[in-house]
Amino acid sequence: MVDFDRPRRWPAYAVAVLFLGYAAGKAAFALQARLGFPGGPPVSAAESGGYFMEAATAQWLATASGVLGACVAVATVTALGRRTPRTLMLLVLVGTLLAVGGGAGIMILDGFVGIGVGWQWYHGILGVLVIGLFLEMIRSYAAATRRVAG
């Protein structure tokens, strides 16, 4: 029988690896001053030209957000993160889930339904897995930091 109240560390580490992979992909495109992501749909020159900031700057900011996301994920399973006020950490995790879920949601919709971005079905599956992993990481953190009445 599976114990759903038991905290697990592996989802946090998996999310951290995904965030670092995201950061690496964004850094690779930042070095080329291109928008997009390796393995993702191509971004046209017209779309890049109409973007609200320079492509390299946007990609370096996305790289930094990926590294920060990895740090937050690892913090959910470390002593330092566990000393952070629970409410604050849960707010950060839910905010991050909204951002990650938005991107993953677009991948899911475009991958399975097609909204014109260019993501494929396998990107949609990845989006579902990312949301599931992130939800399990939050559940696990909440279980590990829950105060036991007594």
C-alpha positions in Angstrom: 0.0 0.0 0.0 1.3 3.5 -0.9 1.6 6.0 2.0 0.4 9.3 0.6 1.2 11.3 3.7 4.9 10.4 3.6 7.1 13.2 2.3 9.3 12.3 -0.7 12.5 14.0 -1.8 12.8 12.8 -5.3 10.1 15.0 -6.8 12.0 18.1 -5.6 15.2 16.9 -7.1 13.5 16.0 -10.4 12.0 19.5 -10.5 15.4 21.0 -9.7 16.9 19.1 -12.6 14.1 20.2 -14.9 14.7 23.9 -13.9 18.4 23.5 -14.5 17.7 22.0 -17.9 15.4 24.9 -18.6 18.2 27.4 -17.5 20.8 25.7 -19.7 18.5 25.8 -22.7 17.8 29.5 -22.1 21.5 30.2 -21.6 22.3 28.5 -24.9 19.8 30.7 -26.7 20.9 33.8 -24.8 24.5 33.2 -26.2 23.0 33.2 -29.7 20.6 36.2 -28.9 17.6 34.0 -30.0 14.2 33.7 -28.5 12.8 30.2 -27.9 14.1 27.0 -26.5 16.2 24.2 -27.9 13.8 21.5 -29.2 10.8 23.8 -29.1 9.0 25.6 -31.9 11.1 28.1 -33.8 10.5 31.8 -33.1 10.3 33.9 -36.3 12.5 36.9 -36.9 9.3 39.1 -37.0 8.2 37.8 -33.6 11.7 38.3 -32.2 11.8 41.8 -33.6 8.5 42.7 -32.0 9.5 41.4 -28.6 9.4 44.0 -25.8 13.1 43.5 -24.9 16.3 42.3 -26.5 16.3 38.6 -27.0 19.6 38.0 -25.2 18.5 40.0 -22.1 15.2 38.1 -22.0 16.9 34.7 -22.2 19.5 35.6 -19.5 16.6 36.6 -17.2 14.9 33.3 -18.0 18.2 31.5 -17.2 18.3 33.3 -13.8 14.7 32.3 -13.1 15.5 28.7 -13.9 18.4 28.7 -11.5 16.3 30.4 -8.8 13.5 27.8 -9.4 16.0 25.0 -8.9 17.2 26.6 -5.6 13.6 26.8 -4.4 12.9 23.2 -5.3 16.0 22.0 -3.4 15.1 24.2 -0.5 11.9 22.2 0.0 14.0 19.2 1.1 16.8 20.9 2.9 17.1 22.1 6.5 17.5 25.7 5.4 14.2 25.5 3.4 12.5 23.7 6.2 13.4 26.6 8.6 11.8 29.1 6.2 8.3 30.0 7.5 5.9 27.4 6.1 3.3 29.9 4.9 6.0 31.9 3.0 7.4 28.8 1.3 4.0 27.6 0.3 3.2 31.0 -1.2 6.4 30.9 -3.2 5.7 27.4 -4.3 2.1 28.2 -5.4 3.3 31.3 -7.2 6.0 29.3 -9.0 3.4 26.6 -9.8 1.2 29.3 -11.4 4.1 30.4 -13.6 5.3 26.8 -14.4 1.7 25.7 -14.9 1.0 28.5 -17.3 3.9 27.5 -19.5 3.2 23.8 -19.2 -0.5 24.5 -19.9 0.4 26.2 -23.2 2.5 23.2 -24.1 -0.3 20.8 -23.2 -3.0 22.7 -25.1 -0.8 23.3 -28.2 0.6 19.8 -28.1 -2.8 18.0 -27.9 -5.2 20.6 -29.4 -3.1 22.9 -31.4 -3.3 26.6 -30.7 -0.7 27.6 -33.3 2.5 27.9 -31.2 4.2 24.8 -32.6 4.5 22.5 -29.6 4.1 18.8 -30.4 2.2 16.0 -28.6 5.3 14.9 -26.7 5.7 18.4 -25.4 2.2 18.1 -24.1 3.1 14.9 -22.3 6.1 16.7 -20.8 3.8 19.5 -19.6 1.6 17.0 -17.8 4.6 15.4 -16.1 6.0 18.7 -15.0 2.7 19.8 -13.4 2.4 16.4 -11.7 6.0 16.5 -10.4 5.5 20.1 -9.1 2.2 19.2 -7.4 3.9 16.2 -5.7 6.8 18.4 -4.6 4.4 20.8 -3.0 2.4 18.0 -1.4 5.5 16.4 0.0 6.8 19.7 1.4 3.4 20.3 3.1 3.5 16.8 4.5 7.0 17.2 5.8 6.4 20.5 7.5 2.9 19.8 8.9 2.7 20.2 12.6 1.4 17.2 14.4 -1.3 17.9 17.0 -0.5 16.6 20.4 
